[in-house]
Every structure is written in C-alpha cells, then in structure tokens.
Amino acid sequence: MTAFQEKLAEFEERNVAVIAASVDLIDDAKELVQKIGLTYPVAYGLKHLRFAEKTGAFYEVRRSIIHASEFVIKVDGTLLGAVYSTGPTGRYDVNAILGVIDFDIKQSQA
C-alpha cells in the first residue's frame, strides 16, 4: 500500500485512481490509513467470503482472511491485469502496474 502512495502522483498523471479495499472494520482501517499515511481511498468492511466468490481471491478458512489481490481495471470494466497472492510474496510491483497502464494507453492511441 505504501508503494502505491509513493507513486500516487504517477498514477494521477495518467488519470488513474488508486483504491484499496479491506475486510477491516472502519476503526482498524482508519488506524492503518493514518499509520502509513495513505491519501487515496480505502474501502472497509468487505465481506470475506463474498469478496472471494466475486473476485476469485484466496480465502483462508483457518485464519478467516482474504489474501492480497490486486486488480487493474479500466473505466469500462475491462480487466487489464490481476494478481492473486497466497502469502507475503507474489504481489504486483507498482512499476509493473504503471507499465501495464502505459501499454494500454499506447495501444488505445494507435
């Protein structure tokens, strides 16, 4: 989340919104936002199983958690990319996302 905050200006230059979503309740989500200094929107209170069913994210029953899932979605709803993690590794690199966006912009201008 902090990597996206650090590159937020680059997303804004491309007219791209960064949004995070969490299963945390509002107080925990607010605490995290303040702790790491996020300025982009963070949705809270997502329902674990419903989110997993709708997105394909990995739900871990034992700990009742959703593993990190990242999506690059165009305004028209087209999915440009998705990464599903089952642990602390295997997540999207923020620069890779910017590259996907830049590629799509170039393709749409061709």
PyMOL CGO cylinders between C-alpha atoms (Angstrom):
from pymol import cmd
from pymol.cgo import CYLINDER

trace = [
    CYLINDER, 0.00, 0.00, 0.00, 2.85, 2.35, 0.76, 0.3, 1, 1, 1, 1, 1, 1,
    CYLINDER, 2.85, 2.35, 0.76, 4.42, 1.72, -2.66, 0.3, 1, 1, 1, 1, 1, 1,
    CYLINDER, 4.42, 1.72, -2.66, 1.21, 2.93, -4.29, 0.3, 1, 1, 1, 1, 1, 1,
    CYLINDER, 1.21, 2.93, -4.29, 1.23, 6.00, -2.06, 0.3, 1, 1, 1, 1, 1, 1,
    CYLINDER, 1.23, 6.00, -2.06, 4.82, 6.75, -3.08, 0.3, 1, 1, 1, 1, 1, 1,
    CYLINDER, 4.82, 6.75, -3.08, 3.87, 6.55, -6.78, 0.3, 1, 1, 1, 1, 1, 1,
    CYLINDER, 3.87, 6.55, -6.78, 0.46, 8.19, -6.44, 0.3, 1, 1, 1, 1, 1, 1,
    CYLINDER, 0.46, 8.19, -6.44, 1.49, 11.26, -8.44, 0.3, 1, 1, 1, 1, 1, 1,
    CYLINDER, 1.49, 11.26, -8.44, 2.47, 9.00, -11.36, 0.3, 1, 1, 1, 1, 1, 1,
    CYLINDER, 2.47, 9.00, -11.36, -0.97, 7.38, -11.33, 0.3, 1, 1, 1, 1, 1, 1,
    CYLINDER, -0.97, 7.38, -11.33, -2.62, 10.79, -11.18, 0.3, 1, 1, 1, 1, 1, 1,
    CYLINDER, -2.62, 10.79, -11.18, -0.53, 11.97, -14.17, 0.3, 1, 1, 1, 1, 1, 1,
    CYLINDER, -0.53, 11.97, -14.17, -2.13, 9.10, -16.11, 0.3, 1, 1, 1, 1, 1, 1,
    CYLINDER, -2.13, 9.10, -16.11, -5.61, 10.00, -14.81, 0.3, 1, 1, 1, 1, 1, 1,
    CYLINDER, -5.61, 10.00, -14.81, -5.73, 6.69, -12.91, 0.3, 1, 1, 1, 1, 1, 1,
    CYLINDER, -5.73, 6.69, -12.91, -7.33, 6.27, -9.49, 0.3, 1, 1, 1, 1, 1, 1,
    CYLINDER, -7.33, 6.27, -9.49, -5.79, 4.09, -6.80, 0.3, 1, 1, 1, 1, 1, 1,
    CYLINDER, -5.79, 4.09, -6.80, -8.29, 2.49, -4.45, 0.3, 1, 1, 1, 1, 1, 1,
    CYLINDER, -8.29, 2.49, -4.45, -7.71, -0.07, -1.70, 0.3, 1, 1, 1, 1, 1, 1,
    CYLINDER, -7.71, -0.07, -1.70, -10.29, -2.37, -0.17, 0.3, 1, 1, 1, 1, 1, 1,
    CYLINDER, -10.29, -2.37, -0.17, -10.15, -4.14, 3.17, 0.3, 1, 1, 1, 1, 1, 1,
    CYLINDER, -10.15, -4.14, 3.17, -12.17, -6.53, 5.25, 0.3, 1, 1, 1, 1, 1, 1,
    CYLINDER, -12.17, -6.53, 5.25, -11.18, -4.47, 8.32, 0.3, 1, 1, 1, 1, 1, 1,
    CYLINDER, -11.18, -4.47, 8.32, -13.82, -2.58, 10.24, 0.3, 1, 1, 1, 1, 1, 1,
    CYLINDER, -13.82, -2.58, 10.24, -13.78, 1.22, 9.99, 0.3, 1, 1, 1, 1, 1, 1,
    CYLINDER, -13.78, 1.22, 9.99, -11.69, 1.87, 13.11, 0.3, 1, 1, 1, 1, 1, 1,
    CYLINDER, -11.69, 1.87, 13.11, -8.96, -0.58, 12.08, 0.3, 1, 1, 1, 1, 1, 1,
    CYLINDER, -8.96, -0.58, 12.08, -8.97, 0.73, 8.51, 0.3, 1, 1, 1, 1, 1, 1,
    CYLINDER, -8.97, 0.73, 8.51, -8.67, 4.33, 9.74, 0.3, 1, 1, 1, 1, 1, 1,
    CYLINDER, -8.67, 4.33, 9.74, -5.81, 3.37, 12.03, 0.3, 1, 1, 1, 1, 1, 1,
    CYLINDER, -5.81, 3.37, 12.03, -3.91, 1.76, 9.16, 0.3, 1, 1, 1, 1, 1, 1,
    CYLINDER, -3.91, 1.76, 9.16, -4.53, 4.72, 6.84, 0.3, 1, 1, 1, 1, 1, 1,
    CYLINDER, -4.53, 4.72, 6.84, -3.18, 7.11, 9.46, 0.3, 1, 1, 1, 1, 1, 1,
    CYLINDER, -3.18, 7.11, 9.46, -0.27, 4.88, 10.44, 0.3, 1, 1, 1, 1, 1, 1,
    CYLINDER, -0.27, 4.88, 10.44, 1.12, 4.59, 6.91, 0.3, 1, 1, 1, 1, 1, 1,
    CYLINDER, 1.12, 4.59, 6.91, -0.10, 7.95, 5.65, 0.3, 1, 1, 1, 1, 1, 1,
    CYLINDER, -0.10, 7.95, 5.65, -2.39, 6.94, 2.82, 0.3, 1, 1, 1, 1, 1, 1,
    CYLINDER, -2.39, 6.94, 2.82, -4.17, 9.70, 0.92, 0.3, 1, 1, 1, 1, 1, 1,
    CYLINDER, -4.17, 9.70, 0.92, -6.05, 7.53, -1.57, 0.3, 1, 1, 1, 1, 1, 1,
    CYLINDER, -6.05, 7.53, -1.57, -9.45, 5.96, -0.75, 0.3, 1, 1, 1, 1, 1, 1,
    CYLINDER, -9.45, 5.96, -0.75, -9.59, 2.80, 1.33, 0.3, 1, 1, 1, 1, 1, 1,
    CYLINDER, -9.59, 2.80, 1.33, -12.89, 0.93, 1.42, 0.3, 1, 1, 1, 1, 1, 1,
    CYLINDER, -12.89, 0.93, 1.42, -13.56, -1.09, 4.54, 0.3, 1, 1, 1, 1, 1, 1,
    CYLINDER, -13.56, -1.09, 4.54, -15.87, -3.78, 5.84, 0.3, 1, 1, 1, 1, 1, 1,
    CYLINDER, -15.87, -3.78, 5.84, -15.77, -6.09, 2.82, 0.3, 1, 1, 1, 1, 1, 1,
    CYLINDER, -15.77, -6.09, 2.82, -17.34, -9.47, 3.49, 0.3, 1, 1, 1, 1, 1, 1,
    CYLINDER, -17.34, -9.47, 3.49, -14.63, -12.15, 3.30, 0.3, 1, 1, 1, 1, 1, 1,
    CYLINDER, -14.63, -12.15, 3.30, -16.46, -14.93, 1.51, 0.3, 1, 1, 1, 1, 1, 1,
    CYLINDER, -16.46, -14.93, 1.51, -18.48, -12.68, -0.77, 0.3, 1, 1, 1, 1, 1, 1,
    CYLINDER, -18.48, -12.68, -0.77, -15.34, -10.85, -1.92, 0.3, 1, 1, 1, 1, 1, 1,
    CYLINDER, -15.34, -10.85, -1.92, -13.57, -14.16, -2.54, 0.3, 1, 1, 1, 1, 1, 1,
    CYLINDER, -13.57, -14.16, -2.54, -16.51, -15.53, -4.52, 0.3, 1, 1, 1, 1, 1, 1,
    CYLINDER, -16.51, -15.53, -4.52, -16.86, -12.38, -6.64, 0.3, 1, 1, 1, 1, 1, 1,
    CYLINDER, -16.86, -12.38, -6.64, -13.16, -11.85, -7.39, 0.3, 1, 1, 1, 1, 1, 1,
    CYLINDER, -13.16, -11.85, -7.39, -11.50, -15.24, -7.14, 0.3, 1, 1, 1, 1, 1, 1,
    CYLINDER, -11.50, -15.24, -7.14, -9.34, -14.06, -4.24, 0.3, 1, 1, 1, 1, 1, 1,
    CYLINDER, -9.34, -14.06, -4.24, -7.97, -16.73, -1.92, 0.3, 1, 1, 1, 1, 1, 1,
    CYLINDER, -7.97, -16.73, -1.92, -9.90, -17.08, 1.32, 0.3, 1, 1, 1, 1, 1, 1,
    CYLINDER, -9.90, -17.08, 1.32, -8.13, -18.83, 4.18, 0.3, 1, 1, 1, 1, 1, 1,
    CYLINDER, -8.13, -18.83, 4.18, -10.69, -20.50, 6.40, 0.3, 1, 1, 1, 1, 1, 1,
    CYLINDER, -10.69, -20.50, 6.40, -8.32, -21.22, 9.30, 0.3, 1, 1, 1, 1, 1, 1,
    CYLINDER, -8.32, -21.22, 9.30, -7.47, -17.53, 9.84, 0.3, 1, 1, 1, 1, 1, 1,
    CYLINDER, -7.47, -17.53, 9.84, -10.63, -16.12, 8.24, 0.3, 1, 1, 1, 1, 1, 1,
    CYLINDER, -10.63, -16.12, 8.24, -8.65, -13.82, 5.95, 0.3, 1, 1, 1, 1, 1, 1,
    CYLINDER, -8.65, -13.82, 5.95, -8.52, -12.79, 2.33, 0.3, 1, 1, 1, 1, 1, 1,
    CYLINDER, -8.52, -12.79, 2.33, -5.04, -12.90, 0.82, 0.3, 1, 1, 1, 1, 1, 1,
    CYLINDER, -5.04, -12.90, 0.82, -3.82, -9.88, -1.11, 0.3, 1, 1, 1, 1, 1, 1,
    CYLINDER, -3.82, -9.88, -1.11, -5.43, -9.46, -4.52, 0.3, 1, 1, 1, 1, 1, 1,
    CYLINDER, -5.43, -9.46, -4.52, -4.64, -6.66, -6.93, 0.3, 1, 1, 1, 1, 1, 1,
    CYLINDER, -4.64, -6.66, -6.93, -6.59, -5.59, -10.00, 0.3, 1, 1, 1, 1, 1, 1,
    CYLINDER, -6.59, -5.59, -10.00, -6.01, -3.11, -12.81, 0.3, 1, 1, 1, 1, 1, 1,
    CYLINDER, -6.01, -3.11, -12.81, -9.45, -2.23, -14.14, 0.3, 1, 1, 1, 1, 1, 1,
    CYLINDER, -9.45, -2.23, -14.14, -10.31, 0.17, -16.95, 0.3, 1, 1, 1, 1, 1, 1,
    CYLINDER, -10.31, 0.17, -16.95, -13.19, 2.61, -16.64, 0.3, 1, 1, 1, 1, 1, 1,
    CYLINDER, -13.19, 2.61, -16.64, -15.30, 0.37, -18.90, 0.3, 1, 1, 1, 1, 1, 1,
    CYLINDER, -15.30, 0.37, -18.90, -14.77, -2.57, -16.53, 0.3, 1, 1, 1, 1, 1, 1,
    CYLINDER, -14.77, -2.57, -16.53, -12.18, -4.35, -18.67, 0.3, 1, 1, 1, 1, 1, 1,
    CYLINDER, -12.18, -4.35, -18.67, -9.65, -6.18, -16.55, 0.3, 1, 1, 1, 1, 1, 1,
    CYLINDER, -9.65, -6.18, -16.55, -6.10, -5.27, -17.64, 0.3, 1, 1, 1, 1, 1, 1,
    CYLINDER, -6.10, -5.27, -17.64, -4.40, -7.41, -15.03, 0.3, 1, 1, 1, 1, 1, 1,
    CYLINDER, -4.40, -7.41, -15.03, -4.85, -9.26, -11.78, 0.3, 1, 1, 1, 1, 1, 1,
    CYLINDER, -4.85, -9.26, -11.78, -2.54, -10.83, -9.22, 0.3, 1, 1, 1, 1, 1, 1,
    CYLINDER, -2.54, -10.83, -9.22, -3.67, -13.20, -6.51, 0.3, 1, 1, 1, 1, 1, 1,
    CYLINDER, -3.67, -13.20, -6.51, -1.33, -13.90, -3.63, 0.3, 1, 1, 1, 1, 1, 1,
    CYLINDER, -1.33, -13.90, -3.63, -1.40, -16.76, -1.16, 0.3, 1, 1, 1, 1, 1, 1,
    CYLINDER, -1.40, -16.76, -1.16, 1.25, -15.30, 1.11, 0.3, 1, 1, 1, 1, 1, 1,
    CYLINDER, 1.25, -15.30, 1.11, 3.64, -12.40, 1.58, 0.3, 1, 1, 1, 1, 1, 1,
    CYLINDER, 3.64, -12.40, 1.58, 5.20, -12.77, -1.89, 0.3, 1, 1, 1, 1, 1, 1,
    CYLINDER, 5.20, -12.77, -1.89, 3.86, -12.76, -5.42, 0.3, 1, 1, 1, 1, 1, 1,
    CYLINDER, 3.86, -12.76, -5.42, 2.26, -9.35, -5.42, 0.3, 1, 1, 1, 1, 1, 1,
    CYLINDER, 2.26, -9.35, -5.42, 2.12, -6.77, -8.20, 0.3, 1, 1, 1, 1, 1, 1,
    CYLINDER, 2.12, -6.77, -8.20, 5.07, -4.43, -8.37, 0.3, 1, 1, 1, 1, 1, 1,
    CYLINDER, 5.07, -4.43, -8.37, 3.79, -0.87, -8.60, 0.3, 1, 1, 1, 1, 1, 1,
    CYLINDER, 3.79, -0.87, -8.60, 6.12, -0.17, -11.54, 0.3, 1, 1, 1, 1, 1, 1,
    CYLINDER, 6.12, -0.17, -11.54, 4.72, -3.19, -13.38, 0.3, 1, 1, 1, 1, 1, 1,
    CYLINDER, 4.72, -3.19, -13.38, 1.23, -1.78, -12.97, 0.3, 1, 1, 1, 1, 1, 1,
    CYLINDER, 1.23, -1.78, -12.97, 2.35, 1.57, -14.37, 0.3, 1, 1, 1, 1, 1, 1,
    CYLINDER, 2.35, 1.57, -14.37, 3.84, -0.34, -17.30, 0.3, 1, 1, 1, 1, 1, 1,
    CYLINDER, 3.84, -0.34, -17.30, 0.55, -2.16, -17.95, 0.3, 1, 1, 1, 1, 1, 1,
    CYLINDER, 0.55, -2.16, -17.95, -1.27, 1.18, -17.88, 0.3, 1, 1, 1, 1, 1, 1,
    CYLINDER, -1.27, 1.18, -17.88, 1.26, 2.82, -20.20, 0.3, 1, 1, 1, 1, 1, 1,
    CYLINDER, 1.26, 2.82, -20.20, 1.00, -0.08, -22.64, 0.3, 1, 1, 1, 1, 1, 1,
    CYLINDER, 1.00, -0.08, -22.64, -2.79, 0.18, -22.66, 0.3, 1, 1, 1, 1, 1, 1,
    CYLINDER, -2.79, 0.18, -22.66, -2.64, 3.95, -23.23, 0.3, 1, 1, 1, 1, 1, 1,
    CYLINDER, -2.64, 3.95, -23.23, -0.28, 3.47, -26.19, 0.3, 1, 1, 1, 1, 1, 1,
    CYLINDER, -0.28, 3.47, -26.19, -2.49, 0.73, -27.65, 0.3, 1, 1, 1, 1, 1, 1,
    CYLINDER, -2.49, 0.73, -27.65, -5.59, 2.89, -27.40, 0.3, 1, 1, 1, 1, 1, 1,
    CYLINDER, -5.59, 2.89, -27.40, -3.84, 5.75, -29.21, 0.3, 1, 1, 1, 1, 1, 1,
    CYLINDER, -3.84, 5.75, -29.21, -2.63, 3.55, -32.08, 0.3, 1, 1, 1, 1, 1, 1,
]
cmd.load_cgo(trace, "trace")
